[in-house]
Amino acid sequence: MFARKKNKTMKAEVVKELSTQEIKERLEEEKKGLTKLKLTHAISPLDNPRKIGENRKTIARLLTELKKRELAEQQA
């Protein structure tokens, strides 16, 4: 019936496949993107303000996986 748009957020499965260095790089990119979105939204409303929430969730996923890896490294 209706075609669903693909969600551009990173899923946890995708995050797990990234190397630690890639996660750190992606985390920096996402944080910069979030700051840019917030500033843009403050000046003039975004067409889709849910992008801010999606971006925050992606950052949380990246941080969670990074923390899991750090804890696993300490355990080993």
Jmol script that loads the backbone (N, CA, C; Angstrom):
load data "model"
ATOM      1  N   MET A   1       0.822  -1.188   0.000  1.00  0.00           N
ATOM      2  CA  MET A   1       0.000   0.000   0.000  1.00  0.00           C
ATOM      3  C   MET A   1       0.869   1.256   0.000  1.00  0.00           C
ATOM      4  N   PHE A   2       1.335   1.610   1.183  1.00  0.00           N
ATOM      5  CA  PHE A   2       2.125   2.818   1.308  1.00  0.00           C
ATOM      6  C   PHE A   2       3.593   2.460   1.439  1.00  0.00           C
ATOM      7  N   ALA A   3       4.420   3.202   0.770  1.00  0.00           N
ATOM      8  CA  ALA A   3       5.860   2.977   0.883  1.00  0.00           C
ATOM      9  C   ALA A   3       6.369   3.734   2.103  1.00  0.00           C
ATOM     10  N   ARG A   4       7.073   3.022   2.970  1.00  0.00           N
ATOM     11  CA  ARG A   4       7.619   3.665   4.158  1.00  0.00           C
ATOM     12  C   ARG A   4       8.975   4.257   3.840  1.00  0.00           C
ATOM     13  N   LYS A   5       9.228   5.416   4.378  1.00  0.00           N
ATOM     14  CA  LYS A   5      10.536   6.030   4.212  1.00  0.00           C
ATOM     15  C   LYS A   5      11.535   5.296   5.084  1.00  0.00           C
ATOM     16  N   LYS A   6      12.729   5.163   4.573  1.00  0.00           N
ATOM     17  CA  LYS A   6      13.766   4.529   5.377  1.00  0.00           C
ATOM     18  C   LYS A   6      14.204   5.486   6.468  1.00  0.00           C
ATOM     19  N   ASN A   7      14.340   4.946   7.660  1.00  0.00           N
ATOM     20  CA  ASN A   7      14.776   5.742   8.795  1.00  0.00           C
ATOM     21  C   ASN A   7      16.291   5.871   8.724  1.00  0.00           C
ATOM     22  N   LYS A   8      16.814   7.072   8.835  1.00  0.00           N
ATOM     23  CA  LYS A   8      18.244   7.299   8.684  1.00  0.00           C
ATOM     24  C   LYS A   8      19.011   7.179  10.002  1.00  0.00           C
ATOM     25  N   THR A   9      18.346   6.746  11.062  1.00  0.00           N
ATOM     26  CA  THR A   9      19.052   6.570  12.320  1.00  0.00           C
ATOM     27  C   THR A   9      19.846   5.271  12.262  1.00  0.00           C
ATOM     28  N   MET A  10      20.897   5.231  13.052  1.00  0.00           N
ATOM     29  CA  MET A  10      21.721   4.028  13.104  1.00  0.00           C
ATOM     30  C   MET A  10      21.106   3.046  14.090  1.00  0.00           C
ATOM     31  N   LYS A  11      20.907   1.841  13.639  1.00  0.00           N
ATOM     32  CA  LYS A  11      20.379   0.797  14.509  1.00  0.00           C
ATOM     33  C   LYS A  11      21.522   0.212  15.327  1.00  0.00           C
ATOM     34  N   ALA A  12      21.176  -0.407  16.441  1.00  0.00           N
ATOM     35  CA  ALA A  12      22.179  -0.980  17.333  1.00  0.00           C
ATOM     36  C   ALA A  12      23.016  -2.049  16.621  1.00  0.00           C
ATOM     37  N   GLU A  13      22.397  -2.814  15.720  1.00  0.00           N
ATOM     38  CA  GLU A  13      23.127  -3.858  14.997  1.00  0.00           C
ATOM     39  C   GLU A  13      24.222  -3.247  14.133  1.00  0.00           C
ATOM     40  N   VAL A  14      23.931  -2.115  13.523  1.00  0.00           N
ATOM     41  CA  VAL A  14      24.905  -1.438  12.668  1.00  0.00           C
ATOM     42  C   VAL A  14      26.048  -0.893  13.521  1.00  0.00           C
ATOM     43  N   VAL A  15      25.720  -0.352  14.673  1.00  0.00           N
ATOM     44  CA  VAL A  15      26.732   0.217  15.562  1.00  0.00           C
ATOM     45  C   VAL A  15      27.699  -0.866  16.030  1.00  0.00           C
ATOM     46  N   LYS A  16      27.172  -2.055  16.329  1.00  0.00           N
ATOM     47  CA  LYS A  16      28.013  -3.152  16.805  1.00  0.00           C
ATOM     48  C   LYS A  16      29.025  -3.602  15.770  1.00  0.00           C
ATOM     49  N   GLU A  17      28.707  -3.416  14.503  1.00  0.00           N
ATOM     50  CA  GLU A  17      29.600  -3.828  13.431  1.00  0.00           C
ATOM     51  C   GLU A  17      30.753  -2.852  13.207  1.00  0.00           C
ATOM     52  N   LEU A  18      30.631  -1.627  13.711  1.00  0.00           N
ATOM     53  CA  LEU A  18      31.673  -0.622  13.522  1.00  0.00           C
ATOM     54  C   LEU A  18      32.854  -0.881  14.448  1.00  0.00           C
ATOM     55  N   SER A  19      34.032  -0.452  14.001  1.00  0.00           N
ATOM     56  CA  SER A  19      35.206  -0.547  14.869  1.00  0.00           C
ATOM     57  C   SER A  19      35.128   0.569  15.911  1.00  0.00           C
ATOM     58  N   THR A  20      35.918   0.452  16.952  1.00  0.00           N
ATOM     59  CA  THR A  20      35.908   1.461  18.015  1.00  0.00           C
ATOM     60  C   THR A  20      36.285   2.832  17.462  1.00  0.00           C
ATOM     61  N   GLN A  21      37.270   2.870  16.582  1.00  0.00           N
ATOM     62  CA  GLN A  21      37.689   4.150  15.987  1.00  0.00           C
ATOM     63  C   GLN A  21      36.560   4.749  15.147  1.00  0.00           C
ATOM     64  N   GLU A  22      35.873   3.916  14.394  1.00  0.00           N
ATOM     65  CA  GLU A  22      34.752   4.401  13.584  1.00  0.00           C
ATOM     66  C   GLU A  22      33.632   4.939  14.464  1.00  0.00           C
ATOM     67  N   ILE A  23      33.395   4.292  15.596  1.00  0.00           N
ATOM     68  CA  ILE A  23      32.362   4.762  16.526  1.00  0.00           C
ATOM     69  C   ILE A  23      32.732   6.141  17.059  1.00  0.00           C
ATOM     70  N   LYS A  24      33.989   6.316  17.437  1.00  0.00           N
ATOM     71  CA  LYS A  24      34.430   7.623  17.962  1.00  0.00           C
ATOM     72  C   LYS A  24      34.292   8.717  16.906  1.00  0.00           C
ATOM     73  N   GLU A  25      34.662   8.402  15.669  1.00  0.00           N
ATOM     74  CA  GLU A  25      34.535   9.381  14.587  1.00  0.00           C
ATOM     75  C   GLU A  25      33.067   9.717  14.332  1.00  0.00           C
ATOM     76  N   ARG A  26      32.247   8.692  14.296  1.00  0.00           N
ATOM     77  CA  ARG A  26      30.820   8.899  14.044  1.00  0.00           C
ATOM     78  C   ARG A  26      30.177   9.694  15.170  1.00  0.00           C
ATOM     79  N   LEU A  27      30.633   9.439  16.398  1.00  0.00           N
ATOM     80  CA  LEU A  27      30.115  10.157  17.559  1.00  0.00           C
ATOM     81  C   LEU A  27      30.393  11.653  17.435  1.00  0.00           C
ATOM     82  N   GLU A  28      31.597  12.001  17.031  1.00  0.00           N
ATOM     83  CA  GLU A  28      31.937  13.416  16.835  1.00  0.00           C
ATOM     84  C   GLU A  28      31.057  14.050  15.756  1.00  0.00           C
ATOM     85  N   GLU A  29      30.860  13.332  14.653  1.00  0.00           N
ATOM     86  CA  GLU A  29      30.017  13.842  13.562  1.00  0.00           C
ATOM     87  C   GLU A  29      28.585  14.062  14.041  1.00  0.00           C
ATOM     88  N   GLU A  30      28.063  13.096  14.783  1.00  0.00           N
ATOM     89  CA  GLU A  30      26.682  13.194  15.261  1.00  0.00           C
ATOM     90  C   GLU A  30      26.518  14.344  16.252  1.00  0.00           C
ATOM     91  N   LYS A  31      27.503  14.541  17.120  1.00  0.00           N
ATOM     92  CA  LYS A  31      27.425  15.647  18.082  1.00  0.00           C
ATOM     93  C   LYS A  31      27.436  16.994  17.363  1.00  0.00           C
ATOM     94  N   LYS A  32      28.281  17.119  16.355  1.00  0.00           N
ATOM     95  CA  LYS A  32      28.314  18.360  15.576  1.00  0.00           C
ATOM     96  C   LYS A  32      26.985  18.573  14.856  1.00  0.00           C
ATOM     97  N   GLY A  33      26.447  17.485  14.314  1.00  0.00           N
ATOM     98  CA  GLY A  33      25.157  17.568  13.618  1.00  0.00           C
ATOM     99  C   GLY A  33      24.034  17.978  14.551  1.00  0.00           C
ATOM    100  N   LEU A  34      24.056  17.447  15.774  1.00  0.00           N
ATOM    101  CA  LEU A  34      23.029  17.796  16.754  1.00  0.00           C
ATOM    102  C   LEU A  34      23.108  19.277  17.113  1.00  0.00           C
ATOM    103  N   THR A  35      24.305  19.757  17.319  1.00  0.00           N
ATOM    104  CA  THR A  35      24.483  21.184  17.636  1.00  0.00           C
ATOM    105  C   THR A  35      23.949  22.047  16.500  1.00  0.00           C
ATOM    106  N   LYS A  36      24.275  21.651  15.268  1.00  0.00           N
ATOM    107  CA  LYS A  36      23.815  22.402  14.102  1.00  0.00           C
ATOM    108  C   LYS A  36      22.286  22.384  14.011  1.00  0.00           C
ATOM    109  N   LEU A  37      21.692  21.208  14.247  1.00  0.00           N
ATOM    110  CA  LEU A  37      20.227  21.111  14.207  1.00  0.00           C
ATOM    111  C   LEU A  37      19.578  21.994  15.266  1.00  0.00           C
ATOM    112  N   LYS A  38      20.131  21.984  16.472  1.00  0.00           N
ATOM    113  CA  LYS A  38      19.556  22.790  17.553  1.00  0.00           C
ATOM    114  C   LYS A  38      19.631  24.273  17.232  1.00  0.00           C
ATOM    115  N   LEU A  39      20.777  24.713  16.701  1.00  0.00           N
ATOM    116  CA  LEU A  39      20.914  26.128  16.349  1.00  0.00           C
ATOM    117  C   LEU A  39      19.956  26.508  15.222  1.00  0.00           C
ATOM    118  N   THR A  40      19.851  25.660  14.225  1.00  0.00           N
ATOM    119  CA  THR A  40      18.943  25.915  13.114  1.00  0.00           C
ATOM    120  C   THR A  40      17.499  25.984  13.609  1.00  0.00           C
ATOM    121  N   HIS A  41      17.150  25.072  14.506  1.00  0.00           N
ATOM    122  CA  HIS A  41      15.791  25.029  15.025  1.00  0.00           C
ATOM    123  C   HIS A  41      15.481  26.255  15.891  1.00  0.00           C
ATOM    124  N   ALA A  42      16.487  26.770  16.570  1.00  0.00           N
ATOM    125  CA  ALA A  42      16.284  27.961  17.404  1.00  0.00           C
ATOM    126  C   ALA A  42      16.023  29.197  16.546  1.00  0.00           C
ATOM    127  N   ILE A  43      16.679  29.254  15.386  1.00  0.00           N
ATOM    128  CA  ILE A  43      16.522  30.406  14.505  1.00  0.00           C
ATOM    129  C   ILE A  43      15.203  30.336  13.747  1.00  0.00           C
ATOM    130  N   SER A  44      14.984  29.209  13.092  1.00  0.00           N
ATOM    131  CA  SER A  44      13.715  29.002  12.390  1.00  0.00           C
ATOM    132  C   SER A  44      13.335  27.535  12.544  1.00  0.00           C
ATOM    133  N   PRO A  45      12.069  27.252  12.816  1.00  0.00           N
ATOM    134  CA  PRO A  45      11.654  25.869  13.076  1.00  0.00           C
ATOM    135  C   PRO A  45      12.007  24.909  11.933  1.00  0.00           C
ATOM    136  N   LEU A  46      12.447  23.726  12.318  1.00  0.00           N
ATOM    137  CA  LEU A  46      12.767  22.697  11.336  1.00  0.00           C
ATOM    138  C   LEU A  46      11.488  22.136  10.736  1.00  0.00           C
ATOM    139  N   ASP A  47      11.602  21.612   9.517  1.00  0.00           N
ATOM    140  CA  ASP A  47      10.449  20.955   8.900  1.00  0.00           C
ATOM    141  C   ASP A  47      10.063  19.723   9.706  1.00  0.00           C
ATOM    142  N   ASN A  48      11.074  19.008  10.194  1.00  0.00           N
ATOM    143  CA  ASN A  48      10.842  17.796  10.966  1.00  0.00           C
ATOM    144  C   ASN A  48      11.668  17.853  12.256  1.00  0.00           C
ATOM    145  N   PRO A  49      11.119  18.391  13.328  1.00  0.00           N
ATOM    146  CA  PRO A  49      11.878  18.518  14.573  1.00  0.00           C
ATOM    147  C   PRO A  49      12.219  17.171  15.223  1.00  0.00           C
ATOM    148  N   ARG A  50      11.613  16.070  14.748  1.00  0.00           N
ATOM    149  CA  ARG A  50      11.946  14.750  15.293  1.00  0.00           C
ATOM    150  C   ARG A  50      13.380  14.357  14.966  1.00  0.00           C
ATOM    151  N   LYS A  51      13.986  15.041  13.990  1.00  0.00           N
ATOM    152  CA  LYS A  51      15.376  14.766  13.625  1.00  0.00           C
ATOM    153  C   LYS A  51      16.290  14.970  14.826  1.00  0.00           C
ATOM    154  N   ILE A  52      15.955  15.947  15.666  1.00  0.00           N
ATOM    155  CA  ILE A  52      16.769  16.223  16.856  1.00  0.00           C
ATOM    156  C   ILE A  52      16.734  15.024  17.790  1.00  0.00           C
ATOM    157  N   GLY A  53      15.564  14.492  18.032  1.00  0.00           N
ATOM    158  CA  GLY A  53      15.429  13.318  18.898  1.00  0.00           C
ATOM    159  C   GLY A  53      16.112  12.093  18.323  1.00  0.00           C
ATOM    160  N   GLU A  54      15.972  11.901  17.011  1.00  0.00           N
ATOM    161  CA  GLU A  54      16.619  10.770  16.356  1.00  0.00           C
ATOM    162  C   GLU A  54      18.129  10.880  16.467  1.00  0.00           C
ATOM    163  N   ASN A  55      18.624  12.098  16.325  1.00  0.00           N
ATOM    164  CA  ASN A  55      20.060  12.331  16.427  1.00  0.00           C
ATOM    165  C   ASN A  55      20.550  12.033  17.842  1.00  0.00           C
ATOM    166  N   ARG A  56      19.790  12.463  18.843  1.00  0.00           N
ATOM    167  CA  ARG A  56      20.165  12.193  20.239  1.00  0.00           C
ATOM    168  C   ARG A  56      20.182  10.701  20.525  1.00  0.00           C
ATOM    169  N   LYS A  57      19.224   9.978  19.969  1.00  0.00           N
ATOM    170  CA  LYS A  57      19.172   8.525  20.172  1.00  0.00           C
ATOM    171  C   LYS A  57      20.358   7.833  19.511  1.00  0.00           C
ATOM    172  N   THR A  58      20.756   8.316  18.344  1.00  0.00           N
ATOM    173  CA  THR A  58      21.925   7.746  17.670  1.00  0.00           C
ATOM    174  C   THR A  58      23.177   7.971  18.512  1.00  0.00           C
ATOM    175  N   ILE A  59      23.305   9.161  19.077  1.00  0.00           N
ATOM    176  CA  ILE A  59      24.444   9.461  19.953  1.00  0.00           C
ATOM    177  C   ILE A  59      24.431   8.530  21.158  1.00  0.00           C
ATOM    178  N   ALA A  60      23.254   8.314  21.727  1.00  0.00           N
ATOM    179  CA  ALA A  60      23.135   7.419  22.886  1.00  0.00           C
ATOM    180  C   ALA A  60      23.535   5.992  22.514  1.00  0.00           C
ATOM    181  N   ARG A  61      23.140   5.528  21.336  1.00  0.00           N
ATOM    182  CA  ARG A  61      23.521   4.184  20.894  1.00  0.00           C
ATOM    183  C   ARG A  61      25.029   4.060  20.753  1.00  0.00           C
ATOM    184  N   LEU A  62      25.645   5.084  20.177  1.00  0.00           N
ATOM    185  CA  LEU A  62      27.097   5.072  19.997  1.00  0.00           C
ATOM    186  C   LEU A  62      27.813   5.062  21.346  1.00  0.00           C
ATOM    187  N   LEU A  63      27.350   5.905  22.260  1.00  0.00           N
ATOM    188  CA  LEU A  63      27.969   5.966  23.584  1.00  0.00           C
ATOM    189  C   LEU A  63      27.789   4.656  24.350  1.00  0.00           C
ATOM    190  N   THR A  64      26.629   4.039  24.205  1.00  0.00           N
ATOM    191  CA  THR A  64      26.363   2.775  24.879  1.00  0.00           C
ATOM    192  C   THR A  64      27.316   1.684  24.391  1.00  0.00           C
ATOM    193  N   GLU A  65      27.473   1.581  23.089  1.00  0.00           N
ATOM    194  CA  GLU A  65      28.365   0.560  22.530  1.00  0.00           C
ATOM    195  C   GLU A  65      29.816   0.827  22.929  1.00  0.00           C
ATOM    196  N   LEU A  66      30.198   2.091  22.948  1.00  0.00           N
ATOM    197  CA  LEU A  66      31.558   2.454  23.349  1.00  0.00           C
ATOM    198  C   LEU A  66      31.805   2.057  24.805  1.00  0.00           C
ATOM    199  N   LYS A  67      30.827   2.312  25.659  1.00  0.00           N
ATOM    200  CA  LYS A  67      30.942   1.959  27.076  1.00  0.00           C
ATOM    201  C   LYS A  67      31.007   0.437  27.252  1.00  0.00           C
ATOM    202  N   LYS A  68      30.193  -0.306  26.497  1.00  0.00           N
ATOM    203  CA  LYS A  68      30.218  -1.766  26.565  1.00  0.00           C
ATOM    204  C   LYS A  68      31.602  -2.295  26.226  1.00  0.00           C
ATOM    205  N   ARG A  69      32.199  -1.718  25.196  1.00  0.00           N
ATOM    206  CA  ARG A  69      33.532  -2.163  24.766  1.00  0.00           C
ATOM    207  C   ARG A  69      34.591  -1.828  25.815  1.00  0.00           C
ATOM    208  N   GLU A  70      34.476  -0.664  26.431  1.00  0.00           N
ATOM    209  CA  GLU A  70      35.433  -0.280  27.476  1.00  0.00           C
ATOM    210  C   GLU A  70      35.329  -1.229  28.676  1.00  0.00           C
ATOM    211  N   LEU A  71      34.106  -1.562  29.065  1.00  0.00           N
ATOM    212  CA  LEU A  71      33.911  -2.475  30.185  1.00  0.00           C
ATOM    213  C   LEU A  71      34.407  -3.878  29.852  1.00  0.00           C
ATOM    214  N   ALA A  72      34.167  -4.327  28.638  1.00  0.00           N
ATOM    215  CA  ALA A  72      34.643  -5.657  28.216  1.00  0.00           C
ATOM    216  C   ALA A  72      36.166  -5.701  28.201  1.00  0.00           C
ATOM    217  N   GLU A  73      36.765  -4.587  27.818  1.00  0.00           N
ATOM    218  CA  GLU A  73      38.234  -4.499  27.792  1.00  0.00           C
ATOM    219  C   GLU A  73      38.805  -4.565  29.199  1.00  0.00           C
ATOM    220  N   GLN A  74      38.141  -3.923  30.148  1.00  0.00           N
ATOM    221  CA  GLN A  74      38.588  -3.959  31.547  1.00  0.00           C
ATOM    222  C   GLN A  74      38.423  -5.345  32.145  1.00  0.00           C
ATOM    223  N   GLN A  75      37.368  -6.038  31.749  1.00  0.00           N
ATOM    224  CA  GLN A  75      37.106  -7.386  32.271  1.00  0.00           C
ATOM    225  C   GLN A  75      38.141  -8.383  31.754  1.00  0.00           C
ATOM    226  N   ALA A  76      38.629  -8.152  30.533  1.00  0.00           N
ATOM    227  CA  ALA A  76      39.564  -9.114  29.919  1.00  0.00           C
ATOM    228  C   ALA A  76      40.959  -9.026  30.478  1.00  0.00           C
TER     229      ALA A  76
END
end "model"
wireframe off; spacefill off
backbone 0.3
color backbone group
